[in-house]
């Protein structure tokens, strides 16, 4: 089983969108049993809060529910637990390295590092463009799953 953790700052916009979009994608592809997927934030400021309404609405437009999701903070124990820790932006990577005490097992990536145009996913809390966030995540998820297939980690 491949354990994947999506990470952003507060765990109320980008990372839960990534979590639930990936859960939906692997379910539709018939490979959900090969994954354990979750999300967290590098900050505890939103801990316990639900997914931000515009992010929830963007997922709902795609027929994806994130009902029951509550924000939680990334911990050092998460580093040991997950195989892939997929950050939304460089700042998240810096925070992850600080919290985890480094990345000796090379588990930390930005989700768009798997694409042909590696870059950050802008924070829709500030841009207000949740559609662009979803589109960037779709690109990242597609590329990440292609990477796993090329590496023969999944069917």
C-alpha positions as CSV (number, residue, x, y, z in Angstrom):
1,X,0.0,0.0,0.0
2,X,1.3,3.5,-0.9
3,X,0.6,6.1,1.7
4,X,0.3,9.6,0.3
5,X,-0.1,12.8,2.4
6,X,-1.0,16.1,0.8
7,X,0.3,19.2,2.7
8,X,-0.4,22.9,2.5
9,X,-0.3,25.7,5.1
10,X,-3.6,25.3,6.9
11,X,-5.1,22.1,5.6
12,X,-8.4,23.8,4.6
13,X,-8.0,24.5,0.9
14,X,-5.3,23.0,-1.3
15,X,-4.3,19.9,0.6
16,X,-7.8,18.6,1.3
17,X,-8.6,19.3,-2.4
18,X,-5.6,17.2,-3.4
19,X,-6.6,14.4,-0.9
20,X,-10.2,14.1,-2.0
21,X,-9.4,14.6,-5.7
22,X,-6.9,11.7,-5.5
23,X,-9.2,9.5,-3.6
24,X,-11.8,10.1,-6.3
25,X,-9.3,9.5,-9.1
26,X,-7.9,6.2,-7.8
27,X,-11.4,5.0,-7.1
28,X,-12.5,5.7,-10.7
29,X,-9.3,4.0,-11.9
30,X,-10.0,0.9,-9.8
31,X,-6.8,1.1,-7.8
32,X,-8.0,2.7,-4.5
33,X,-7.1,-0.5,-2.6
34,X,-3.4,0.3,-3.4
35,X,-3.5,3.6,-1.5
36,X,-3.9,5.3,1.8
37,X,-4.5,9.0,1.3
38,X,-4.8,11.9,3.7
39,X,-3.8,15.6,4.2
40,X,-2.4,17.9,6.8
41,X,-1.1,21.5,7.2
42,X,2.2,22.8,8.3
43,X,0.4,25.3,10.6
44,X,-1.9,24.5,13.5
45,X,-3.9,27.7,13.1
46,X,-6.8,26.0,11.4
47,X,-6.6,22.7,13.3
48,X,-10.1,21.2,13.7
49,X,-11.7,23.5,11.1
50,X,-13.6,22.0,8.2
51,X,-12.6,22.5,4.5
52,X,-13.0,26.1,3.5
53,X,-16.4,26.6,1.8
54,X,-15.1,27.8,-1.6
55,X,-12.7,24.7,-1.8
56,X,-15.6,22.5,-0.8
57,X,-17.8,24.1,-3.5
58,X,-15.1,23.6,-6.1
59,X,-14.9,19.9,-5.3
60,X,-18.6,19.6,-5.3
61,X,-18.8,20.9,-8.8
62,X,-16.8,17.8,-9.8
63,X,-19.1,15.5,-7.7
64,X,-16.4,15.1,-5.0
65,X,-17.4,15.3,-1.3
66,X,-14.9,16.2,1.5
67,X,-17.6,15.8,4.2
68,X,-16.2,15.3,7.7
69,X,-12.7,16.4,6.9
70,X,-11.1,18.5,9.7
71,X,-7.8,20.3,9.5
72,X,-4.8,18.8,11.3
73,X,-1.2,19.7,11.7
74,X,1.7,17.7,10.1
75,X,3.8,16.0,12.8
76,X,7.2,14.4,12.8
77,X,5.5,11.0,13.1
78,X,3.8,11.7,9.8
79,X,7.2,11.6,8.1
80,X,7.7,8.0,9.1
81,X,4.1,7.0,8.4
82,X,3.9,8.2,4.7
83,X,5.7,7.2,1.6
84,X,5.0,10.4,-0.3
85,X,4.5,13.8,1.2
86,X,3.2,16.1,-1.5
87,X,3.4,19.8,-0.7
88,X,1.6,22.6,-2.6
89,X,4.5,25.1,-2.6
90,X,8.1,25.6,-1.7
91,X,7.3,27.3,1.5
92,X,5.5,24.1,2.6
93,X,8.5,22.1,1.7
94,X,10.7,24.4,3.9
95,X,8.2,24.0,6.8
96,X,8.0,20.2,6.3
97,X,11.8,19.9,6.4
98,X,11.9,21.9,9.7
99,X,9.1,19.8,11.3
100,X,10.4,16.4,10.1
101,X,14.0,17.3,10.8
102,X,15.1,16.8,7.2
103,X,14.2,14.4,4.4
104,X,16.6,11.5,4.6
105,X,14.3,9.2,2.7
106,X,13.5,11.6,-0.1
107,X,9.7,11.6,0.5
108,X,9.0,15.3,0.3
109,X,8.0,16.8,-3.1
110,X,5.8,19.6,-4.4
111,X,2.9,17.9,-6.2
112,X,3.8,19.8,-9.4
113,X,7.4,18.5,-9.3
114,X,6.0,15.5,-11.2
115,X,4.9,17.6,-14.1
116,X,6.8,18.9,-17.1
117,X,6.5,22.4,-15.6
118,X,7.4,22.1,-11.9
119,X,6.0,25.1,-9.9
120,X,4.1,26.0,-6.8
121,X,0.3,25.9,-6.6
122,X,-0.8,29.4,-5.6
123,X,-2.8,29.6,-2.4
124,X,-6.5,30.2,-3.3
125,X,-7.1,31.8,0.1
126,X,-5.3,34.8,-1.4
127,X,-5.9,34.4,-5.1
128,X,-9.6,33.4,-4.7
129,X,-9.1,31.2,-7.8
130,X,-10.2,27.8,-6.6
131,X,-10.8,26.6,-10.2
132,X,-7.1,27.3,-11.1
133,X,-6.1,25.4,-7.9
134,X,-8.2,22.4,-9.0
135,X,-6.8,22.5,-12.5
136,X,-3.2,22.6,-11.1
137,X,-4.0,19.7,-8.8
138,X,-5.5,17.7,-11.6
139,X,-2.3,18.2,-13.6
140,X,-0.2,17.2,-10.6
141,X,-2.2,14.1,-9.8
142,X,-2.1,12.9,-13.3
143,X,1.6,13.3,-13.4
144,X,2.1,11.7,-10.0
145,X,0.1,8.6,-11.0
146,X,2.0,8.4,-14.2
147,X,5.2,8.5,-12.3
148,X,4.0,5.7,-10.0
149,X,3.1,3.6,-13.0
150,X,6.4,4.2,-14.7
151,X,8.2,3.2,-11.5
152,X,6.0,0.1,-11.3
153,X,4.8,1.0,-7.9
154,X,1.1,0.6,-9.1
155,X,-0.6,-1.2,-11.9
